[in-house]
Amino acid sequence: MTEPTVFEEILHSRLAQLRIQKGVSARDMSLSIGQGQAYINNIENRKMLPSIKGLFYICEYLGITPKDFFDVETANPEVLNGLISDLKTLSAEQLSNVAAIVKDIKK
């Protein structure tokens, strides 16, 4: 058996992290994306890998892109994407004010 790749290792733990964050069980998520009830559990427990199409369904269900899925530095990509969408609607002055608030919070 070959050693798992870095992406395989990320996939298993990241799926569990994002699923738990969404507050859904592995069984419910599996059924919601049209799979058998153990599908997500099998992926999280390193028993299988999803197909590319399966990964796309998982990402769609989580409300994120595949890029977001593998961006482990972003703890909550669904919230971040929503925030970015909201920020895009702000005026230049409003955006500057939000940027100032974020910088102040980071101190």
Secondary structure, DSSP 8 states (H G I E B T S, - for coil): -----HHHHHHHHHHHHHHHHHT--HHHHHHHTTS-TTHHHHHHTTS----HHHHHHHHHHHT--HHHHH-TT-S-HHHHHHHHHHHTTS-HHHHHHHHHHHHHHH-
